[in-house]
Structure formats: structure tokens, C-alpha cells
Amino acid sequence: MARRKRAEEPDEELAPGPARAGGGALPPILFVLALALLVPILVRSMSAAVRDPTSDDGFYLRYMQTVGSQGLSAFPRLFDEWNATPKDWLFPPPSRIGFIVTSALWSKFFGAEFQALQNLSLASFLLLVVLNYVFARRHFGEPRALFIGVLIGFSPLLMGISRLALTDSFNALCMTTTVWLFLEFLEEPQKLARMIGFGAALTFMVLVKELSVLLVVPFLAFLLYERFVRRVPHDLKRFALCFAASGIVAASIFVLAAGSVPKLLETTRLVLASPATNPYAIAFGSGPWTRAILDYLLFSPWPTLLAIGWFFVVAVHLRHGRYERESVYLAFVAGFLILLLSFFTKNIRYTVVLELPIRAFAVLLLWEVFGGLRRSTTIALTGAAVAVLCWIDWRSFQLVWVDMRCYDPVTYYLALFLHLFPPPTR
């Protein structure tokens, strides 16, 4: 009969760090099979994806076509037109340079139409799932990386936006990549390759969507926490240089695209001011800071509840001297982003990067609950639980995105689709 581990015994399987990245060939094979199941689900659902040429995706299509046909020299005119047209202020500005250039390059191979933008979103989602699995193997080991990768793949939010002609799926890829690369940079800051990799990802992420610059706050907060609370001998000057260089490069590209500093500042002013005059944002994007948590509870309740549970478990572990670096880092990212995004229009699509901590934390809590059992039993029970969670999330995806043909999953529509209140009468 297997002996349960005593609490004071170290558990190599639960210890943080990249040393446990192995696990044999079976987990990667199972991950590929999960992807093979996921792809046809998404492809079949494409016919239910909403396309609205009068909304955001119409603007992204025009940007893609203009830059694709005229090149980078088209950007200053796009800024001029957007700044001079008040009705356009309700829609995406041309400052989403990273996405617009990528979509323009994409159009060279796959055409400049809505379907091409949707396929770009789908490709970004699949790459995001693979990337999370690869990094999870480095930091959490197998088989937890398999469970994290699969659970992220069946996220109803990520599955839904992967079918739309919007920036959200591509933005999720860029933000999540930057989150992982900063953790890698923290682990070996003396390596120039890691510094350059993170700096490049940070720069491009901001160029894809300006609001993603908010990730810098949890990055800095965690860096200072480790330096002054955990007494990790980080070279703060090296990190400051990396952040400053990324900021300078991004700012320079923004100015070049806009055509001048005053024009860029005007665009920035209009972007920040537009939510206050946007009837849709006022009606559907207001509310308290808990709005993001509520949306995730409506959309994907069980992984969210498990993630909240792991958040408190990590706090208890910290209090008792057990420092799980990856979990604390992701908790910083989630906590600070929820706080910072509360000052802007509240929409679950803006919080897509939270899918990483939510899904990782859900798996880690399940592993903790079953971790005292025989290893094979722990794997079986955690895997079974993850399979059930994936099925529940797939049902949520079907309801919201396919049956109800959702375009923007704001709280009102999520609650309406779930029958939490009666539909409005005409």
C-alpha cells in the first residue's frame, strides 16, 4: 500500500523550476491528439462566426488592405483620417501597428478578406496553445504541462475569439509570450539572448495593442518583490535598460507611423477619451473592478473557482515558507491586471492573458488535492478532472459562440445566454 507523503517531506513533483521538463513521449503525443480534436471543432464552428463590416473587424480589414497594397507609407494617412473623423473614434485606431503589419503580410499569402483575418486568429490561437504547452513543460514538468496545455486549448473565450476577424487572438499570443519570456529572463538575466528575446516581445506586444503596456506594472512589481522581499540579487540596472530600450523603440515606431509627435499625441488623447463618449462602452463596459472575475465565473466557472482556490493556497504556502516562484509570478500578473483594467472599459476580451494563470492554477490545485496519492493515481484523477473541465468548457463555447452567435461576450450577454434573467421584451 502506498505511503502518503508527510507535509514536511519535499515533493520534487511540486517544486518549481525547469528541472522536471521531461516526461517521455506519451504526453506530447496526447497533446497532439487533443489539438487534433480541437481543430475540427473550431473549423466547423467558423460558419457561426459573426462578421460585421461596420464594426471593429471592418476597420481591421480596411487597414490590412490599405497597408497590404500601399506599404508602410500608408500609416500617416491612416492616422490623419482617423484623427479627423469623429465617427471613427468609436472604432480601433491605426496605432495597432504590430497587428496591422502582420495582417498585411498575411494577406500576401492568404488574401485580403475577412476569411483571411479569421484564419490569422485561428493560427494565432493554435500557436498560443502550443507555446503554453512548451513553456509549461519547462516550468511545471509533465504531466501537469499536458493538462495545462489542453485546458488552455479548450478555453471557451480563446476558442471563441479564434474565429473572429479581430486582434484579440493575436494579442493573446503576444501578451502570453511576453509573460513567459519575462519569467525566463528573470531566471537567467545574465544571458543576452533572454534579455533581447523579452525586450523584442515586449516592444512588439505594445505595438500590437497599446493597452498591453499595462503588463509592465506586474513585471516591475514582481521584480521588486523578488529583489527586496525575497532578496534575489537581481541587477535592477540591467532590467531598467531592457525596459527603457523597449520603450524607446516602440515610441520611435509609433512616431514614424503617425508621421509626427503631435499627431501621435492627438491619437493617444482620442483613444483615451473615446470610451467616455462611446454609448456601447458606457452601457456594456462599466461596473466595479470585480467585473472581470464575474465574467470568468459566467464563462468558465469551474476553472475560475479552482484558480481562486490555488491563489489562496499559494498565499498559505508563502506564509509557511514555501515559495513557488511560477505561481507567485502568475498571481502578480493576474492581480495587478485585474486592478489596472478596472480603470478602463471592462470587457473580458481585454483580459485574455488571464487565461494562462487561471488554467495553470486550476491544474495546480487539482494536482495538489490528489498529490498525496500514488503517482499513477494522481495523474489519472487529475487527467479525468481536466477532461471533465474541457467538456464543460466546450459546452460553454457551443452555447455562447455557436448557438447564440456571440460577437462581443460582455457580461450582459453572458448572463442573458445563461438565462440568469428574462430576455428583454419588445
C-alpha positions as CSV (number, residue, x, y, z in Angstrom):
1,M,0.0,0.0,0.0
2,A,1.4,3.4,-1.0
3,R,2.5,5.6,1.9
4,R,1.1,9.2,1.9
5,K,3.8,11.8,1.9
6,R,4.2,13.8,5.2
7,A,3.7,17.5,4.9
8,E,7.3,18.3,5.8
9,E,8.7,16.0,3.1
10,P,9.8,17.7,0.0
11,D,7.8,16.9,-3.2
12,E,10.0,17.0,-6.2
13,E,7.0,16.9,-8.5
14,L,5.5,20.1,-6.9
15,A,8.8,22.0,-6.6
16,P,9.1,24.9,-9.0
17,G,11.7,25.2,-11.7
18,P,12.5,23.9,-15.1
19,A,14.4,20.8,-14.0
20,R,11.4,18.5,-14.4
21,A,10.7,19.2,-18.1
22,G,10.9,15.5,-19.0
23,G,8.1,13.0,-19.1
24,G,8.7,10.8,-22.1
25,A,7.0,10.8,-25.4
26,L,3.4,10.0,-24.3
27,P,2.4,13.5,-23.0
28,P,3.4,15.3,-26.3
29,I,1.6,12.6,-28.3
30,L,-1.6,13.1,-26.1
31,F,-1.2,16.9,-26.5
32,V,-1.1,16.5,-30.3
33,L,-4.2,14.3,-30.2
34,A,-6.0,16.9,-28.1
35,L,-5.1,19.5,-30.8
36,A,-6.3,17.1,-33.5
37,L,-9.7,17.0,-31.6
38,L,-9.8,20.8,-31.2
39,V,-9.1,21.9,-34.7
40,P,-12.1,20.3,-36.4
41,I,-14.4,21.7,-33.6
42,L,-13.2,25.2,-34.5
43,V,-13.2,24.8,-38.2
44,R,-16.8,23.5,-38.1
45,S,-17.9,26.5,-36.0
46,M,-16.5,29.1,-38.4
47,S,-19.8,29.3,-40.2
48,A,-21.4,30.6,-37.0
49,A,-18.7,33.3,-36.5
50,V,-20.1,36.8,-36.8
51,R,-18.6,39.2,-39.4
52,D,-19.5,42.9,-39.2
53,P,-18.0,45.2,-41.8
54,T,-19.5,48.2,-39.9
55,S,-17.7,47.3,-36.7
56,D,-14.1,46.7,-35.5
57,D,-13.4,43.9,-37.9
58,G,-14.4,46.1,-40.8
59,F,-11.7,48.6,-39.7
60,Y,-9.1,45.9,-39.4
61,L,-10.0,44.6,-42.9
62,R,-9.5,48.1,-44.3
63,Y,-6.2,48.6,-42.5
64,M,-5.0,45.2,-43.8
65,Q,-6.0,46.0,-47.4
66,T,-4.6,49.6,-47.3
67,V,-1.2,48.7,-45.8
68,G,-1.0,45.4,-47.9
69,S,-1.5,47.4,-51.1
70,Q,0.3,50.7,-50.3
71,G,3.0,49.5,-47.9
72,L,4.2,51.2,-44.6
73,S,3.9,54.6,-46.2
74,A,0.1,54.4,-45.8
75,F,0.3,54.7,-42.0
76,P,0.5,58.6,-41.7
77,R,-2.6,59.0,-43.9
78,L,-4.5,56.4,-41.9
79,F,-3.6,58.3,-38.7
80,D,-4.8,61.6,-40.4
81,E,-8.1,60.1,-41.5
82,W,-8.8,58.5,-38.1
83,N,-8.0,61.7,-36.2
84,A,-10.1,63.8,-38.5
85,T,-13.2,61.6,-38.4
86,P,-15.1,61.7,-35.1
87,K,-17.4,58.8,-36.0
88,D,-14.3,56.6,-36.4
89,W,-13.2,57.3,-32.8
90,L,-15.6,54.6,-31.7
91,F,-13.5,52.0,-33.5
92,P,-9.9,50.7,-33.5
93,P,-7.2,53.3,-34.3
94,P,-4.4,52.7,-36.8
95,S,-1.9,52.6,-33.9
96,R,-2.3,48.8,-33.7
97,I,0.8,48.8,-35.9
98,G,2.0,45.3,-35.0
99,F,-1.2,43.6,-35.9
100,I,-1.9,45.7,-39.0
101,V,1.6,44.9,-40.4
102,T,1.3,41.2,-39.6
103,S,-2.2,41.0,-41.2
104,A,-0.9,42.9,-44.3
105,L,1.9,40.3,-44.6
106,W,-0.6,37.5,-44.0
107,S,-2.8,38.9,-46.8
108,K,0.1,38.4,-49.3
109,F,-0.3,34.7,-48.9
110,F,-3.9,34.2,-47.9
111,G,-5.8,37.1,-49.4
112,A,-7.1,40.4,-48.0
113,E,-10.6,39.4,-46.9
114,F,-12.5,38.6,-43.7
115,Q,-11.7,34.9,-44.0
116,A,-8.0,35.7,-44.0
117,L,-8.3,37.7,-40.8
118,Q,-10.3,34.8,-39.2
119,N,-7.7,32.3,-40.3
120,L,-5.0,34.6,-38.7
121,S,-6.9,34.5,-35.5
122,L,-7.2,30.7,-35.6
123,A,-3.5,30.3,-36.4
124,S,-2.6,32.6,-33.5
125,F,-4.8,30.6,-31.2
126,L,-3.2,27.2,-32.2
127,L,0.3,28.7,-31.8
128,L,-0.7,30.1,-28.4
129,V,-1.8,26.7,-27.2
130,V,1.4,25.1,-28.4
131,L,3.5,27.8,-26.9
132,N,1.8,27.5,-23.5
133,Y,2.4,23.8,-23.5
134,V,6.1,24.2,-24.4
135,F,6.7,26.7,-21.6
136,A,4.6,24.8,-19.1
137,R,6.9,21.8,-19.7
138,R,9.9,23.9,-18.8
139,H,8.4,25.3,-15.7
140,F,5.9,22.7,-14.4
141,G,7.1,19.5,-15.9
142,E,4.9,16.6,-17.2
143,P,2.2,15.6,-16.9
144,R,1.0,19.0,-15.5
145,A,2.1,20.7,-18.6
146,L,-0.1,18.4,-20.7
147,F,-3.1,19.2,-18.5
148,I,-2.4,23.0,-18.6
149,G,-1.9,23.0,-22.4
150,V,-5.1,21.0,-23.0
151,L,-7.2,23.1,-20.6
152,I,-6.0,26.3,-22.2
153,G,-6.9,24.8,-25.6
154,F,-10.5,24.3,-24.5
155,S,-10.9,27.8,-23.0
156,P,-14.3,29.0,-24.3
157,L,-13.1,32.5,-24.5
158,L,-9.9,31.7,-26.5
159,M,-11.8,29.2,-28.7
160,G,-14.5,31.9,-29.4
161,I,-12.2,34.8,-30.3
162,S,-10.0,32.4,-32.5
163,R,-12.9,32.5,-35.1
164,L,-13.3,36.3,-35.3
165,A,-11.6,38.8,-37.6
166,L,-10.3,40.8,-34.6
167,T,-7.0,41.4,-32.8
168,D,-7.9,39.5,-29.7
169,S,-6.4,36.1,-30.5
170,F,-3.2,37.6,-31.9
171,N,-3.0,39.9,-28.9
172,A,-3.4,36.9,-26.5
173,L,-0.5,35.2,-28.3
174,C,1.8,38.3,-28.0
175,M,0.9,39.0,-24.3
176,T,1.2,35.4,-23.2
177,T,4.6,35.1,-25.0
178,T,5.8,38.2,-23.2
179,V,4.7,36.9,-19.8
180,W,6.6,33.6,-20.3
181,L,9.7,35.4,-21.7
182,F,9.9,37.7,-18.7
183,L,9.9,34.7,-16.4
184,E,12.7,33.2,-18.4
185,F,14.6,36.5,-18.3
186,L,14.2,36.6,-14.5
187,E,15.7,33.1,-14.2
188,E,18.8,33.8,-16.2
189,P,19.1,37.6,-16.6
190,Q,22.8,37.4,-17.5
191,K,22.0,35.7,-20.8
192,L,21.9,38.3,-23.5
193,A,19.6,36.2,-25.7
194,R,16.9,36.1,-23.0
195,M,17.2,39.9,-22.5
196,I,16.9,40.5,-26.2
197,G,14.0,38.0,-26.6
198,F,12.0,39.5,-23.8
199,G,12.7,43.1,-25.0
200,A,11.7,42.3,-28.5
201,A,8.5,40.6,-27.4
202,L,7.6,43.5,-25.1
203,T,8.1,46.0,-27.9
204,F,6.0,44.1,-30.4
205,M,3.3,43.4,-27.8
206,V,2.8,47.1,-27.2
207,L,2.8,47.8,-31.0
208,V,0.0,45.2,-31.4
209,K,-2.2,46.8,-28.8
210,E,-1.3,49.8,-26.7
211,L,-3.2,48.8,-23.6
212,S,-1.0,45.7,-23.2
213,V,1.7,48.1,-21.9
214,L,-0.1,47.6,-18.5
215,L,1.7,44.3,-18.2
216,V,4.9,46.3,-17.4
217,V,3.4,47.1,-14.0
218,P,3.1,43.4,-12.7
219,F,6.5,42.7,-14.3
220,L,8.1,45.6,-12.3
221,A,6.2,44.7,-9.1
222,F,7.4,41.1,-9.2
223,L,10.9,42.1,-10.0
224,L,11.0,44.5,-7.0
225,Y,9.3,41.9,-4.8
226,E,12.0,39.3,-5.5
227,R,14.8,41.9,-5.1
228,F,13.8,43.4,-1.8
229,V,11.5,40.9,-0.2
230,R,12.9,37.6,-1.4
231,R,16.5,39.1,-1.5
232,V,17.1,37.7,-5.0
233,P,20.2,39.6,-6.3
234,H,18.6,40.9,-9.5
235,D,20.6,43.5,-11.4
236,L,18.0,46.2,-11.5
237,K,20.1,48.4,-13.9
238,R,20.1,45.6,-16.5
239,F,16.3,45.2,-16.2
240,A,15.8,49.0,-16.4
241,L,17.9,49.1,-19.5
242,C,15.8,46.4,-21.1
243,F,12.5,48.2,-20.3
244,A,13.9,51.6,-21.4
245,A,15.2,50.2,-24.7
246,S,11.9,48.6,-25.5
247,G,10.0,51.8,-24.7
248,I,12.3,53.9,-26.9
249,V,12.0,51.5,-29.8
250,A,8.2,51.3,-29.5
251,A,7.8,55.0,-29.2
252,S,10.0,55.6,-32.2
253,I,8.0,53.3,-34.3
254,F,4.7,54.9,-33.2
255,V,6.0,58.3,-34.1
256,L,7.3,57.2,-37.5
257,A,3.9,55.5,-38.3
258,A,1.9,58.6,-37.2
259,G,4.2,61.0,-39.1
260,S,4.9,63.3,-36.2
261,V,4.9,63.5,-32.4
262,P,1.9,65.9,-32.2
263,K,-0.2,63.6,-34.5
264,L,0.6,60.6,-32.3
265,L,-0.3,62.5,-29.1
266,E,-3.6,63.6,-30.7
267,T,-4.4,59.9,-31.5
268,T,-3.5,58.9,-28.0
269,R,-5.7,61.6,-26.5
270,L,-8.6,60.5,-28.6
271,V,-8.1,56.8,-27.8
272,L,-8.1,57.5,-24.1
273,A,-11.1,59.9,-24.3
274,S,-13.3,57.9,-26.6
275,P,-14.8,55.4,-24.1
276,A,-16.4,58.3,-22.2
277,T,-18.4,59.2,-25.3
278,N,-18.9,55.7,-26.6
279,P,-22.6,54.7,-25.9
280,Y,-21.8,51.0,-26.3
281,A,-18.8,51.2,-23.9
282,I,-20.9,53.2,-21.4
283,A,-23.8,50.8,-21.5
284,F,-21.9,47.5,-21.6
285,G,-18.4,48.2,-20.3
286,S,-19.0,49.8,-17.0
287,G,-19.1,48.4,-13.5
288,P,-16.9,47.5,-10.5
289,W,-13.4,46.1,-10.5
290,T,-14.9,42.6,-9.9
291,R,-16.4,42.6,-13.4
292,A,-13.6,40.6,-14.9
293,I,-13.9,37.9,-12.2
294,L,-17.7,37.8,-12.7
295,D,-17.3,37.4,-16.5
296,Y,-14.9,34.4,-16.0
297,L,-17.3,32.8,-13.5
298,L,-20.1,33.1,-16.1
299,F,-18.0,31.9,-18.9
300,S,-15.8,29.2,-17.3
301,P,-16.9,28.8,-13.7
302,W,-15.0,25.7,-12.6
303,P,-11.5,26.6,-13.7
304,T,-12.0,30.1,-12.3
305,L,-13.1,28.7,-8.9
306,L,-10.2,26.3,-8.8
307,A,-7.8,29.1,-9.8
308,I,-9.1,31.3,-7.0
309,G,-8.6,28.4,-4.6
310,W,-5.0,27.9,-5.8
311,F,-4.4,31.7,-5.3
312,F,-5.2,31.3,-1.6
313,V,-3.2,28.0,-1.3
314,V,-0.1,29.9,-2.7
315,A,-0.6,32.6,-0.1
316,V,-0.7,29.9,2.7
317,H,2.4,28.3,1.3
318,L,4.2,31.6,1.3
319,R,3.3,32.2,4.9
320,H,4.8,28.8,5.8
321,G,8.0,29.5,3.8
322,R,7.2,27.6,0.7
323,Y,8.0,29.8,-2.3
324,E,6.5,28.6,-5.6
325,R,8.0,31.1,-8.0
326,E,5.9,30.5,-11.1
327,S,2.6,30.6,-9.1
328,V,3.6,33.7,-7.3
329,Y,4.6,35.4,-10.5
330,L,1.4,34.5,-12.3
331,A,-0.6,35.7,-9.2
332,F,1.2,39.1,-9.6
333,V,0.2,39.2,-13.3
334,A,-3.4,38.3,-12.6
335,G,-3.9,40.5,-9.5
336,F,-2.3,43.7,-11.0
337,L,-4.0,43.3,-14.3
338,I,-7.5,43.0,-12.7
339,L,-6.8,46.1,-10.7
340,L,-5.4,48.1,-13.6
341,L,-8.0,47.2,-16.1
342,S,-10.7,48.3,-13.7
343,F,-9.9,51.9,-14.7
344,F,-10.7,51.1,-18.4
345,T,-13.7,49.8,-20.3
346,K,-14.5,46.4,-18.8
347,N,-14.6,43.6,-21.4
348,I,-13.4,40.0,-20.9
349,R,-11.7,40.2,-24.3
350,Y,-9.3,42.7,-22.9
351,T,-8.3,40.2,-20.2
352,V,-7.4,37.3,-22.4
353,V,-3.9,36.9,-20.9
354,L,-5.6,35.9,-17.6
355,E,-6.4,32.6,-19.3
356,L,-2.8,31.5,-18.5
357,P,-2.9,31.9,-14.7
358,I,-6.5,30.7,-14.5
359,R,-5.8,27.4,-16.4
360,A,-2.4,26.8,-14.8
361,F,-3.8,27.5,-11.3
362,A,-6.8,25.1,-11.9
363,V,-4.4,22.3,-12.8
364,L,-2.1,23.0,-9.9
365,L,-4.9,22.9,-7.4
366,L,-6.1,19.6,-8.7
367,W,-2.6,18.2,-8.6
368,E,-2.3,19.4,-5.0
369,V,-5.6,17.8,-4.0
370,F,-4.6,14.5,-5.5
371,G,-0.9,14.8,-4.8
372,G,-0.7,12.7,-1.7
373,L,-1.8,9.5,-3.6
374,R,0.2,7.1,-5.7
375,R,1.7,9.0,-8.7
376,S,-0.3,7.0,-11.2
377,T,-3.5,7.6,-9.3
378,T,-2.7,11.4,-9.1
379,I,-2.2,11.5,-12.8
380,A,-5.3,9.5,-13.6
381,L,-7.6,11.6,-11.3
382,T,-6.1,14.9,-12.4
383,G,-6.5,13.9,-16.0
384,A,-10.1,12.8,-15.5
385,A,-10.9,16.1,-13.8
386,V,-9.3,18.1,-16.6
387,A,-11.2,16.1,-19.2
388,V,-14.5,16.9,-17.4
389,L,-13.5,20.6,-17.3
390,C,-12.7,20.6,-21.0
391,W,-16.1,19.1,-21.8
392,I,-17.9,21.7,-19.6
393,D,-15.9,24.5,-21.3
394,W,-16.7,23.1,-24.8
395,R,-20.4,23.2,-23.9
396,S,-20.0,26.9,-22.8
397,F,-18.2,27.6,-26.1
398,Q,-21.1,25.9,-28.1
399,L,-23.7,27.9,-26.2
400,V,-22.2,31.4,-26.3
401,W,-20.3,31.3,-29.7
402,V,-22.2,28.8,-31.8
403,D,-25.8,28.6,-30.7
404,M,-26.1,32.3,-29.7
405,R,-23.6,33.5,-32.4
406,C,-21.9,35.9,-29.9
407,Y,-19.7,38.7,-31.2
408,D,-18.7,40.5,-28.0
409,P,-19.1,38.4,-24.8
410,V,-19.9,41.3,-22.4
411,T,-21.5,40.5,-19.0
412,Y,-25.0,41.4,-20.1
413,Y,-25.0,38.9,-23.0
414,L,-23.3,36.1,-21.0
415,A,-25.9,36.4,-18.3
416,L,-28.7,36.5,-20.9
417,F,-27.4,33.4,-22.7
418,L,-27.3,31.6,-19.3
419,H,-30.9,32.6,-18.5
420,L,-29.9,34.5,-15.4
421,F,-32.6,37.0,-16.2
422,P,-35.5,37.0,-18.6
423,P,-34.9,38.3,-22.1
424,P,-36.0,41.9,-22.8
425,T,-39.5,42.3,-24.2
426,R,-40.2,44.4,-27.2
